[in-house]
Amino acid sequence: MDTSESILDQYREHLVRAGKSAHTVKAYGGDLAAFIRWWEPTAGEAFHPRAVDPGEIREYRGYLLSRGRKPATVNRRLIALRGFFRWAKQSGLARENPFEGMEKVLVRQQKDTAPRWLERKEQLALMRAVRRGERARDLAVVQTLLGTGLRISELAALEVPDLEISDKKGWLYVRTGKGSNGCSVSTVVDTPVQSRICRMCGFVGWGSSAELECDLLPVHP
């Protein structure tokens, strides 16, 4: 009966015969050994290629990510495993290759983590979706985010006294700005943002907002 050690040795020999460098043989063998060390206690049995299914490949990928492994490291290990199971099927050690039929098994690497603005078409699609819900509060929230550029946390921290609208301009005082510094965000009086907030807060005229009760901006003691 093939043991995990004998299977590892057979695969290393295959890699050498295929002309792989000593570095590649060592790396691929190490990646397979790491998978076996994870799989055996997880499955509760001795490792054999024919016993591994696609769900366990996905579970292993999740395990690596949960341990803080970088996408490049996770992908390298998955590529090594994919090569092993291809060989195992060709050699008759496995009836099926668990990677066959799996889509997007590799982890997508983010090249640019900077925030991305919604395109105009995306903004309009978002507004249409919110309007279909017919909830004035949701529309006020989305319009405020789009019209001022606030972060969600900054919007959630707003209170009624933070809103000030005069005849010519409007202000939102942001309590939790970047770096924990407060700041004021200027808006324009005739924008849908302010008119929607005014309707939500019960404005008759523009005036001060200090005495308003509003279900969009909570009043904290």
N, C-alpha and C positions, 0 to 999 in steps of 0.2 A: 504493500500500500504506500502511495506517495505521501510523504510528510511535507510540512511547510518548508523545512530546511532543504529537502531534496528538490522540491519544486523551485526554490530560490536558486539552488546550484544549477539546475537545468536551464533556467532563464538566463543566468549570467553567462553560461556557456553559449547559449544562443546568441547573445549580444556580442560576445567575442567573435564568434564565427561570422556574424554579420558585419564585422569590421568596425565596431564601435570602439571609441577610445577608452582607455582605462578609467578616465574621469567619468565618462558617461556610464560605463558599466557599474562603477561604484555608486554613482548618484541614483540610477534607476533601481539598482538592487536595494539601496537604502530606502527609497520611496516605497518600494513594495514591502520591505520588512516593516516599515512604520505602519502601513495599512494593515498588515497581518496582526501586528500588536494591538491595533484598535479593534479589528474585526473579531478576533477570537473571544475576548471577554464580552463583547457586545452580542455576538450570536450564541455564545455558550457552547461552542464546539470547535474542533480542530479545523484549521483553515483548509479549504480546497476550492479551486476556481469554480467548479460547477455549482457550489453552494451559494455563490454571491449573486444578488439580484440588483436591478437598477435602483430600487429604493434605498439600498444600503450605500450605493455610490453617492446618491444625493445626501444621505444622512452623514456620510463621512465628510463631504464637502462642507456641510453646515457645522460639523464638529471642528474642522480646521479654522473656519472663520470665527467661531465662537472663542477659540483659543488665541485670537488676535493675529493669526497668520495673514501676511500680506497677499493680495490677489495674485501677484506674480508667483509666490511660493505655492499657493493652492493650485494654480493652473499647472505648474510644473509637475506637481505630484499627480494630478489627474491625467496629464498627458502620459506620464510614465505608466500609470495603471492601465490606460487605454491601450498602450502598446503591449503590455503584458497580457491582457485578456484577449487581444487579437491573436497573439502567439499561442495562448492556451487553447483557443478554439481550433486553430490550425493544427495543433499537436495532438488533439483529441483529449486534452485534459478537461475541457469544458464543452458542453453541448451548445451553449449560447454565450455570446459576448454581451455582458450587461450594459455596455456603452452603445450597442446598436439600437437605434430607434430613439435614443435620448437626444433632445435638442437643447442647445445652450447650456451644456453641462459646465463649461468654463465660466469663471467669474469675470464679469465685465470690469475692466479697470477704468477708473475715472481719471481722465487726463486733465480736466479743468474743473475744480471744485468751487469756482467762483459762482455767486448767485446769477441766475439768468432771468432777465426781464421777459414777461409775456409779450409776444408779438401782438400787434393791434388785432389781428384776426382771432387770436386766442383770448384776448380780453373781451371781445364782443361775444364770443362763444360762451365764455364764463358768465357774462351778464345775462345772456338769453336763458341759460340754465337756471340762474338764480331767480329771474323774473317768473319763470314757469312755476316756481315754488310758491309764489304769491305771498311771501313773508317779507314785510317791510323792514324788519330788523336785519334779516340776512342781506337784503339789498343795500341797506345803509352801511353795514360792515364792509361788504365787498367794495362799494364805491369809495369808502374812506381809505381802504388799503390801496386801491388803484390810483386815487386822486392825490394821496399824500406820500406814498412810498414807505409808510410805517411798517415795521416788523409786526408779526402777529402778537408777540409778547408785549410790544409797546402799545398796541391797540387794546389788548386785554387789560392793561394797567390804567387806562384812561378813566377819569372820574368826571362828573358833570362840571365842576369848577374849572377843569382843564380846557373846556371849550369856551371860546370867546369870539363872538361875531358882531361886527360893527357894520355901519352903512357901506364901508369901502373895502373891508378886508376881514379875514377870519384867521384865528389862531388856534392851534392845538398845542397844549403844553405836554411834552413827552417826559414822563417821570423816569423812565428806565431806558434812557438812550445808551448808545454804545459806550462802553467804559464806565457804566453806571452814572453818567453825567446827564442831568436834565437838559432839555433844549426845547425851543419853540419851533413849530412848523407852520409856515404861512400858507393859507389857501386863498382862493378867490371867491368873492361873494356870490357870483352868479353861476357857480358850478353846480352840477347835480349833487355833488358831495354835500355841500352845505344845505341846499334846499331839502334834501332827504333827511339830514340830521335834524334840521329845524322842524320838519313835520313830525319826526319821531319824538322830539322833545317837547312838542306842543307850543312852539313859538307862534306868537301872533305878529310880532314885529321882530326885528333883528335883536337889538338890546343885549343885556347881560344874561348869562346862563346860570348865575349863582343860585337862583331859587327854584330851578326847574327839577321836576321828577321825570326821569327818563329810563326806559328799560334797555337802552343801548349802552349808556354810560352809568355805571352803578355809583351810588352815593355811599361812601364809607364813613363811619363815625371818626 
